[in-house]
Amino acid sequence: MESPRGEYSQELEESLRRRGVTLLIGSVIDPAGIARAKTVPIGRLASFVRSGMGASPSWNVFCIDDNIAFTDRLHVEGDLRVRLDPGALAVVADGIAWAPAEFTEQDGAPCPLDTRTRLRDVCAGLAADGFEALAGCELEFTLFDLQGRVAPWSAYGLAPVLGGPESGFLKDLVALAEQVGLPIEQLHAEYGYRQFEVSLAPTDPLRAADNAILARLLIGQAAARHGLRPSFSPLSAEGANAANGAHEHFSLTRDGVPLLSGGDGPYGITTDGLAAIAGVLRRLPEFLGFYAGSLLSPHRLLPGHWSGAHLAWGLENRETAVRYCAATAGNPHGASLELKPNDASANPYLSLAALLWSAHEGIRDHLAAPPPLTGNPNAPQQTEAEAPTTLPHTQADILKALAASDAAAAFAGPDILQALLAVRRHELDAYATTPLAEIAERFRYAWSV
């Protein structure tokens, strides 16, 4: 089941004081994928949890460049509360504790703009039908050396992890993660120059999204100690030989029985498991704006980039949008599905909620999954008719599909959807003629925390 919201206790406050905590940070993620925060002294913990700190509703239409994309619902009037969840508190730096927060109305009622609440509701809907989900995130990022040092590099190589500032960064990151209980399963040098990937263990979906933000925070803390700065941007520099994704894995059980193994379908997938795959694929072209809707996202979503640009699924096929990972001796967590188009410019609560909602919808509608894709969909010998459909590959097309989707409105509700479209349309309009190199450099660290 998903993580319950924590409650204030005097014992918790005293424990934090004994650990030297003087500042508390509570952060929310806006529709542009940016972390926005309120900070209070430790003595305000009870108020932060129970009544929250004031924030304008316009926080939900802050843009990537800190402009505000006012709408008829979100403008200069009104007030929301940002309430910290003490059940997820972590001491992240000397004297500083952090936790995810949620928007509520002033009277404490749930706010229809809050994406963490939306994810909780999606999980509750699954549970009502007897399903339980586990999820885990993978984060790719590029390290930039603020001191201009050149690093020896080979893709997936030993040099990046055995010497230089990168090695010290990795050791500090693991130590910080252990201190706060962040479950890092592996971390390694990736394909791109100074690119790394961190994989987080599966857990309940709410905690999985929290962990994605906590991981970004700790990566930034560890990197700063070594004169480095991480970029989670889908494209951290024009011409980079690799782009950064933020893949989401999930598995489903019903009454404790796995849906993705032990069945009669391809690779042992059950009928409900195949329906879940079909649900994700059915909505993916419409929902891409929830997963990868920023102005830089389309520059990653290209065939041949292992970004899942093809609207298909397959067994361990890294070119398909949905990669199936089978239950084998080499996969101790059991079978799972990976959605590959995601990147860190998305709000992780909203993207994971959209993924699970579309899978649940597929099961409810008894959808039949298409045959799995085998081989390389980019192979030159394929005819045009044989090649699988690719996902929308411009921001304008992604937003057009999202705005026209009845399913997107049903899933997200009018408030979240309007806010998301407003901030993304600002990006589209404001930077339509800006050179890609300038955009990549300007927003290189937009999604770093």
N, C-alpha and C positions, 0 to 999 in steps of 0.2 A: 504493500500500500504506500501511497505517497506520504512524504514527511508531514506530520502535523505542525501547525504553527506553534511556536514556543510561547511560554508565558514568563513574565517577570518574576524574579524571586530575589529576596534580600541576600540569600546565599550566593547567587550568581554574581551580584554586584560585589560582594565582599571578596569572592574568589578573583575577580578581575582586578580589584584594587591590590590584592596581595601579589599579583603578577605585574604590578607597576603600571597598569592601564590608566591613562588619564583622559584619552580621547576615544570617542565612539563614532564610527562612520557607518551610515546606512545608505546603500545605493540602490537605485532602480535603473533599468535599462530602457531607453526611449525607443521609438519606432525606427530611428536611424541607427540603432545598435550601440549608441553611446551610453556610457555609464554616467549618471548624474547622482550627486550625493548631498546629504546633509551630515554635518559633523557637530557633535555636542560634547560637553564635559561628561565625565563618568557619572557625576551626580545627577545627570538628567536621564539616566538609563530607564527608569520607571516611566517617565513621561514619553520617551521615544517609543517605548513598547506599547503603552496603554492608549495614549492620545495621539501620538505622532507629532511631527514637525510640519508646519505649514508649507505648502508649495502651490504655485499657480497651476491651474489646469494646462496652461501653455507649455509646461514642461513636456507635454506629450506631443508638441509640434515644434520643439527645438530641432534645428537642422544640423547637418554635418558641419556647417561653417558657422554655427551659432546664430544664424538668422532664425526668425520665428515665422512659420507658415500658418498664420492665423486662419481659422475656419469659422463657419457660422456657429459651431458648438464650442470652439476653443479659442478664447480671445483674452481680453484684459480683465474680465470679471470672473468672480468665483474663487474658490479656494479648496484645495484637497489637503489631506494629511498623508505624510510619508511615515509609515509605521515600521519600525525595525522588528525583525524576527529573531528573538534571542536564542531560539533553538539552533540557529546556524552560526552563532558568533565564533569568530576565530581571531586570535591575537596574531596580527600580520606584520607588525613592526614594533620597535621599541616604544612601549607606552601607547600603542594604537591597536584597537580591536575593530574588526569589520563584520558586518552581517548584511545579507540581502534585506531589502525593505519592500513594502507594498503600498500602493496608493489606496486610500479609503476615502469615503466621504467624511465630512466633518463630524457626523454623528456616529462614525465607526462602521457604517454599512459598507459592503463591498463596492468598489468603484468599477464601473464597466470598462474603464480604460486600463485597468491593471492586468498586465500579461502574466504575472506570476499566479494570480488568482485564476486566470483563464486556463492555465496549465493544470492547476489543481482541479478545476471543474471537469476538464477532459478526462483526467484520471478517475474522478468519481463516476463519470459516465461509463467508463470501461468496467469499473468495479461493480456497478449496478447490474451489468450483464454477465458478471462472473469472471471477467478478464483482469489480469494484472500484468503491468508492463514493467520492464527494467530497461534502463537506457544508460548510455555512456558516450562521452564525447572525445574526439581527437582534435587537437589544436595544432595547426601548422603556423609557423612564424619565422620571420627573417630577422637575424640579429645585425644591427648596424653598429659599427665601432665608432664611438664618438671621439676617439683619439686617433683615428686614421690608421690603425694597425692593419696590416695585411695578414690574413690567416691562411695556412696551408689547408687545402680542401680536396676531398673526393667524396662523391655521393655515397651515402651510407658508410663512410669510411671511418678508420680508426683515428686519424690525425685530429679531427675536430673534437674528439672526446678525451684525448690523452694529453693534450698540451695547449698552451695559450690561454687567453682569458675565457674561451668557451668551456674549457675543462673545469675551471674554477666556478664558472656560472652554473654548470650542471650539478656539481657537488653541492653548492649552496642551495640550489632549487630543491634537490632531494631532501636536504636537511630541513628546509622551511616546510616542505610538504609533510614530512613526518611529524613536525611539531604541531601542525593543525589538523592532522588526520586526513589530508587530501590523498586519495588513493591513486597515485601514479603507478601504472602497470609497466610502462616502458617509455623510454625517450631516446631518440637517436638523431643523428645527422640525416637530413633528407636529401632529395635530389638536387635542389638548388643551392647556390653558393650561400653559405652561412644560414641555411634554412634547417630548422629542427621541427620535430613533431613530438608531442607529448600525448600519450594515450591514458585515459582515465577509466577506472574500473566501473562496471555496470552497477547501478543502484536505482532507487526509485526515481522517476523522471524529474520531480521537483528538485531533489538533491543533485541530480545530474546536471541540471541547468545552473544551479548555485555553484557547483564545482567548476563549471566552465568559466564562470566569472572569477571565482577564487583563484583558479589556476592562472588566469591572465594577470591578476594582481601580484601573485607570488613570482611569476616569471619576470615581471617588471622590477620587483624588488631585488631579486637575485642578479638580474642583468646590470642594474645600476651600480652594484658593488664592484663591477669589473669594467666600468666604462663602456658598457654596451646598452643598447636600447632595442626592445623587440618591436617589430611591426607585424600586426595580425592582418593587415590590409590584404584584400584579395589580390592586388597587384601593387607591390611595394616600390617598384621602379619600372619605368618603361623599358622593355627589352630584357627584363629578368628572365632567366631560363626556367623558372618555376614560379607558380602562383600559390597562394595560401588558402587552404580550405579549413573548414571546421565541421568535419563529418560527424553525423549522429548515428549511433547504433541503437537498435532496440530489439527486444524479444517480447513475446507474449505467451502467457499461459492461461488456461481456463480451468478453474478448480484445481490448479496445481499441475495440469498436464500441458506440456509444451505444444504450441501450434506449429512450430517450424521444424519439427522432427517427429519421427515415429508414425508418420502417416503413409498413405498410399500414393501420394503424388510424386512429381519429380523430386529427386534427392530426399524423399521421405517427408516432404512437407504435407501437412494435413489440408483438408478442404478449406477450413477457416484460415489457415496460414496463407494459402494461395489467394484467397479472397482479400486478405489484408494487403498482399503485394499488389493485387489489382486495384485496390482502393487508392493506394499511394500513387500508382502510375496514372490512374484516371484523373486525379486532381493535380498532378505535378505541373502541367503547363499553366494552369490557373493559379496555383499556389507558389510558383517560383518566386514571386515577390515577397513571400514570407521567408524564403530560404536564402535568396541571393538577389536582392532587389536594388542594391546600391549602384551608383554611377560607375564603380570600378568592377562590379561583379561580372558583367558580360565579357570583360577582357580575360577572365579566367575560364569561363564556360565555353571552351572550344574543343572540338574533337581532337584527339591525340594528346590531350593534356591530363588525362586520368582524373578529370573533374566531373565525370558522369554526365557528359553533354548529350548522351543518347537516351531517348525515352524508351528504356527497356530494362530488363533485369537478367541477371545471369549468375552462375556459380563462380564466385571469386573473379568476376570480370570487372576490372577497374575502369572500363570505358562506359559501362552501363550506369544509369542514374541510381538504380537499386542493385547493390551487390549482396548476393546471398552468401553467408558464411555458414558452412555446414557444421553439424555436431559431429566432431571427430576427436580422436585422441589429442590432436594438436589444437583443439579449441575447448579448453576446460570449462568455459562458461556456457557451453551449449550453442545451438544454432542462433543466428541473429541476422538482421537486415541492416545494411548500412546505406544511408542516403548520402550520396557523394556531392551533389551540387552545393550544399550548405557552405557558407563562409561566415567569417566573424563580423561582417557588417550587419548580419541579421540579429534581431533580438532572440537569444537562445530559448527563452520561455515561450515566445510566440512560435518559433520555428518548430520546436519539439511538440508543442500542443497541436500545431497544424499537421504534423507527421502522424501523430497518434490518432487524431480525429479522422483523418482520411483513411487510415488503416481500419479503424472501427467502422466507418461508414461502409467500406468494402465488405466487411464481414456481415453487417446488417443487410446489405443489398445482395448478398450471395453472389458476388461477382466471380467471374472465371478469369484467371490470370492468363495472359498470352504465353506462348511457349518461351522458355528461357533462351536468351541469345548466347550462342556459342561462337568462339573465334573473335577476331578483331574486326569490329564494324567499320574500321577505316581502311581495310584491305583494298588495294587498288583493283583487284580482280572482280569486286562486287559490282553488279549493275545498279543503276539508280533505284530500280524497283526493289532490289534486295536490301539496300541500306536502310537501317532503322531511322525513324524520325528523330531529329535533333530538337532540343529544347529551344524556346525563344532566345535569341542571342543579341538583342539590343534592349537597353533599359526601357525605351518607349514601348516595345512589344511586350515586355514583361509586365509593365504597369497597365497597359491596355487590357491584357488578359485578366489581371487581378481585378480591375475595376468592373469588368463585364461579368464576373463570376458570381452567380447566385450562391454557390457553395461557399465562397470566401466570406460573403456577407453573413451567411448562416453560421459559419464557424466562428468568425471573429467578432461579429456584432458591428453595428454602424459606427460606434465611437472609435474603436481600434482601427477599423478599416479606413475611415475617413482620415484619421491622423497619419496613418502609414502612407496613404496615397499623397497627402499634402506634403510631407517632408521629402518623399522621393520625387514628386513632380518639381519641387523647388530645385533639387539637384539637377534634374533633366533640363530645366529652363535656364538655370543660372550658369551652367557649365557646358552648354551645347557646343560652343565654339572654342572652348579652352583646349589647348594642346594636351594630349594624354600625358606627356612627361610632366607637365606642370601640375595636372590633377593628381598624379601618383605621388609626386613629392609633397604637395600641400597636405594631402590627407594620409600620409604614410603612417602616422601614429594616432589617427582618429579613434581607433578601436583598441588602443593600448590603455591599460589602467595602472 
